[in-house]
Amino acid sequence: MKALEPFPPIKGVELRGQNVENNYEAAKTFLENNPDTRKPIGTLSKEEWEALTLYQTFAFKKMID
């Protein structure tokens, strides 16, 4: 899956959602709580996670109907 972005960003790579405040707060918190985790980790911005969750909910509902 190539949709994941490296966090913290690799030198010279800009995060797609960096202009929105707290967009990568979950990834930052994860790294703070798990200091032994190999960096960078792959993540999505908060906006992308919300869109994906909404899509999955819709797709699941459609499969059931």
Backbone bond lengths (Angstrom), bond angles and torsions (degrees), N, CA, C in turn:
res aa  C-N    CA-C-N  psi(-1)  N-CA   C-N-CA  omega(-1)  CA-C   N-CA-C  phi
1 M - - - 1.442 - - 1.525 108.12 -
2 K 1.299 116.77 123.09 1.455 120.69 -176.60 1.524 112.69 -100.84
3 A 1.319 118.23 10.90 1.462 121.34 -178.14 1.526 111.84 -81.92
4 L 1.306 118.00 -18.29 1.457 120.64 -176.46 1.525 111.10 -76.35
5 E 1.324 114.95 140.81 1.453 121.61 178.46 1.528 109.13 -104.06
6 P 1.322 117.64 146.71 1.466 119.52 177.52 1.527 110.70 -75.53
7 F 1.330 116.61 130.67 1.458 121.77 176.04 1.514 109.23 -131.43
8 P 1.312 120.28 128.55 1.454 126.16 -5.25 1.525 110.77 -62.49
9 P 1.330 116.53 154.36 1.457 119.82 -174.73 1.523 112.59 -61.93
10 I 1.309 114.72 145.00 1.454 121.11 175.99 1.531 107.68 -72.23
11 K 1.300 116.05 147.44 1.474 121.09 -178.99 1.529 110.38 -51.79
12 G 1.314 115.52 125.95 1.460 121.03 178.38 1.518 114.51 89.36
13 V 1.335 117.80 -3.53 1.469 121.88 -179.95 1.528 108.61 -109.25
14 E 1.330 116.54 126.32 1.455 120.32 177.97 1.525 110.01 -95.54
15 L 1.319 116.20 140.61 1.456 121.06 176.17 1.522 109.23 -75.56
16 R 1.315 117.00 139.65 1.467 121.24 -177.00 1.525 112.53 -63.09
17 G 1.307 117.49 -35.88 1.458 120.71 -176.50 1.512 114.11 -104.56
18 Q 1.311 117.57 23.57 1.466 120.52 -174.39 1.522 114.01 -67.83
19 N 1.320 117.80 -18.64 1.464 120.26 -177.84 1.524 113.28 -81.57
20 V 1.334 117.25 -5.39 1.463 121.64 179.44 1.530 108.41 -104.82
21 E 1.329 115.65 126.59 1.459 120.94 -177.62 1.530 111.57 -61.27
22 N 1.317 116.74 136.97 1.473 125.21 177.75 1.526 113.75 63.46
23 N 1.313 118.77 21.10 1.460 121.34 -178.49 1.533 112.21 -68.05
24 Y 1.314 117.74 -24.54 1.466 121.51 -178.38 1.526 110.96 -119.09
25 E 1.326 116.86 25.27 1.463 122.10 -177.41 1.531 112.09 -61.88
26 A 1.322 117.76 -39.08 1.473 120.83 -179.75 1.529 110.93 -64.02
27 A 1.315 117.33 -41.98 1.469 120.83 178.75 1.524 110.41 -66.57
28 K 1.326 116.44 -41.55 1.461 121.10 178.92 1.524 110.56 -62.42
29 T 1.335 116.63 -45.40 1.465 121.27 178.81 1.523 111.12 -63.25
30 F 1.327 116.89 -41.88 1.465 120.84 178.40 1.526 110.66 -58.29
31 L 1.332 116.74 -47.10 1.465 120.08 -179.14 1.526 111.82 -65.99
32 E 1.327 117.38 -35.96 1.468 120.51 177.71 1.523 111.01 -66.11
33 N 1.340 117.59 -37.35 1.465 122.06 -178.33 1.519 113.29 -83.66
34 N 1.332 117.34 -12.62 1.463 122.53 -179.20 1.526 109.38 -131.69
35 P 1.327 117.00 71.65 1.471 120.54 -173.37 1.530 114.38 -63.57
36 D 1.326 118.01 -19.59 1.468 120.59 -179.18 1.528 113.13 -85.90
37 T 1.331 117.56 -1.77 1.460 121.88 -179.16 1.523 109.51 -68.94
38 R 1.329 114.89 135.55 1.464 119.94 178.23 1.521 109.62 -69.17
39 K 1.295 117.33 131.89 1.461 122.33 -177.39 1.516 109.73 -105.75
40 P 1.295 120.05 151.64 1.452 128.46 -4.54 1.526 111.17 -79.27
41 I 1.325 115.18 161.06 1.461 121.10 174.92 1.528 108.07 -103.39
42 G 1.307 117.56 158.18 1.462 121.58 176.85 1.516 109.91 -91.39
43 T 1.311 116.69 131.76 1.457 120.73 -179.24 1.520 110.97 -149.84
44 L 1.311 114.94 175.09 1.465 122.96 173.02 1.518 107.23 -119.69
45 S 1.313 116.39 160.23 1.463 119.20 175.10 1.529 108.50 -71.40
46 K 1.320 116.46 164.17 1.470 121.49 178.79 1.528 110.45 -57.68
47 E 1.331 116.45 -41.46 1.471 120.51 179.11 1.518 111.38 -62.49
48 E 1.328 117.11 -41.14 1.466 120.81 179.76 1.521 111.05 -67.47
49 W 1.341 117.19 -39.51 1.460 120.55 177.16 1.528 110.57 -61.31
50 E 1.342 116.27 -43.04 1.465 120.10 -179.86 1.524 111.56 -63.78
51 A 1.318 117.16 -42.33 1.469 121.04 179.10 1.527 110.30 -64.91
52 L 1.326 117.11 -41.98 1.459 121.36 179.57 1.526 110.93 -63.91
53 T 1.321 117.08 -42.92 1.466 121.57 178.99 1.523 110.98 -62.44
54 L 1.317 116.49 -43.65 1.457 121.28 178.26 1.533 110.71 -61.69
55 Y 1.321 116.65 -44.23 1.461 121.49 178.97 1.530 110.87 -62.60
56 Q 1.333 117.06 -45.81 1.464 120.46 -179.50 1.524 111.09 -62.26
57 T 1.315 117.47 -39.20 1.462 121.33 178.29 1.521 110.12 -62.37
58 F 1.318 116.45 -44.97 1.449 121.32 179.23 1.531 110.82 -63.95
59 A 1.331 117.62 -45.89 1.463 121.86 -178.79 1.532 110.53 -63.21
60 F 1.332 117.71 -41.53 1.455 121.66 179.26 1.522 110.30 -64.40
61 K 1.317 116.67 -44.40 1.459 121.41 178.96 1.520 110.34 -61.16
62 K 1.323 117.25 -42.22 1.455 122.35 -178.93 1.535 110.55 -64.85
63 M 1.318 117.50 -37.58 1.476 121.21 179.67 1.520 110.90 -65.23
64 I 1.335 116.71 -36.11 1.460 121.68 -177.66 1.528 110.48 -72.25
65 D 1.332 117.52 -40.26 1.465 121.51 -176.60 1.486 112.24 -67.92
